[in-house]
Amino acid sequence: QVQLVVSGGGLVQAGGSLRLSCAASGRTLSTYHMGWFRQAPGKEREFVAVITKSGGSTDYADSVKGRFTNSRDSAKNTVNLQMNSLKPEDTAVYYCAAALKYHVYNYWGQGTQVTVSS
């Protein structure tokens, strides 16, 4: 199985930035569609962003469009989610996930907490 490790979460002031990184060991992430999801307390998990195999294209939830950027660093075998202009509503546990077939996420990393203070 693909094992994913997420890093980069933390506490930030509203309007600030954070960068999340999703890394894999022993597998090449460029062969997978890579998605990001988040779950706030008391709410269901929601889609945040995706980058297709080989970085062909990206898509974002309307709530983060224009503020978040999903990218690949093939040399480091990672995908990164750059989060700018963060809002308190972005506070959640963030997850990365891998899919061989688009929209079918078979592998999930551990969550990392992102907290945005007012």
C-alpha positions in Angstrom: 0.0 0.0 0.0 0.9 3.6 -0.4 2.0 5.2 2.9 1.5 8.9 3.1 2.9 11.3 5.8 1.7 14.8 6.2 3.6 17.6 7.8 3.4 21.4 8.1 0.3 22.0 10.2 0.2 24.4 13.0 -1.2 27.6 14.4 -1.4 30.8 12.4 -3.0 34.2 12.6 -5.8 35.1 10.2 -4.4 36.3 7.0 -1.2 34.3 7.4 0.1 31.3 5.5 1.0 27.7 6.0 2.4 25.0 3.7 1.4 21.4 4.0 3.5 18.6 2.6 2.5 15.1 1.8 5.4 12.6 1.3 5.5 8.9 0.4 8.1 6.3 1.0 8.8 3.6 -1.6 6.2 4.8 -4.1 6.2 7.4 -6.8 3.4 9.9 -6.2 3.5 11.2 -9.8 1.6 8.0 -10.7 -1.3 9.0 -8.5 -3.9 11.7 -8.4 -3.3 13.5 -5.1 -6.1 15.1 -3.2 -6.4 17.2 -0.1 -9.3 17.0 2.3 -10.2 18.6 5.7 -12.5 18.0 8.5 -13.5 20.5 11.1 -14.9 19.5 14.6 -18.5 18.4 14.3 -18.5 18.5 10.5 -18.0 15.9 7.8 -14.9 15.7 5.7 -14.8 18.0 2.7 -12.8 18.2 -0.5 -10.1 20.9 -0.6 -7.9 20.4 -3.7 -6.6 17.8 -6.2 -3.6 17.6 -8.6 -3.8 15.0 -11.3 -1.2 12.5 -12.3 2.0 14.1 -13.5 0.6 17.5 -12.4 -1.6 17.7 -15.5 -4.2 19.9 -13.9 -5.5 21.1 -10.5 -9.0 21.7 -9.0 -10.1 23.4 -5.8 -13.1 23.8 -3.7 -14.8 27.1 -4.1 -14.1 28.0 -0.5 -10.3 27.9 -1.1 -10.0 28.9 -4.7 -7.6 31.7 -5.2 -6.0 31.2 -1.8 -4.7 27.6 -1.9 -2.3 26.2 -4.4 -1.6 22.5 -4.9 1.7 21.4 -6.5 4.2 18.6 -6.9 7.9 18.4 -6.1 8.9 15.3 -8.1 12.5 15.4 -6.9 11.3 15.0 -3.3 8.4 12.8 -4.1 6.0 15.1 -2.4 2.9 17.2 -3.0 2.4 20.5 -1.3 -0.6 22.6 -0.4 0.3 26.3 -0.1 -2.4 28.0 2.0 -2.4 31.8 1.9 -4.8 34.4 3.3 -6.0 31.9 5.9 -9.3 32.4 7.6 -10.6 31.0 10.9 -13.1 28.9 8.9 -10.0 27.0 7.5 -9.4 25.5 10.9 -9.6 21.8 10.5 -7.6 18.6 10.4 -6.1 18.3 6.9 -5.5 15.0 5.1 -3.8 14.0 1.8 -5.0 11.1 -0.2 -3.8 9.2 -3.3 -5.9 7.7 -6.1 -5.0 5.7 -9.2 -8.4 6.3 -10.6 -9.7 9.8 -10.6 -12.0 10.5 -7.6 -11.3 7.1 -6.1 -9.0 7.7 -3.1 -7.6 4.4 -1.9 -4.8 5.6 0.3 -4.9 8.3 3.1 -2.3 9.9 5.2 -2.6 10.9 8.8 -4.3 14.2 9.6 -2.5 17.3 10.6 -4.1 20.1 12.6 -4.4 23.6 11.1 -5.7 26.3 13.4 -6.3 29.8 12.3 -6.9 32.4 15.0 -8.9 35.6 14.7 
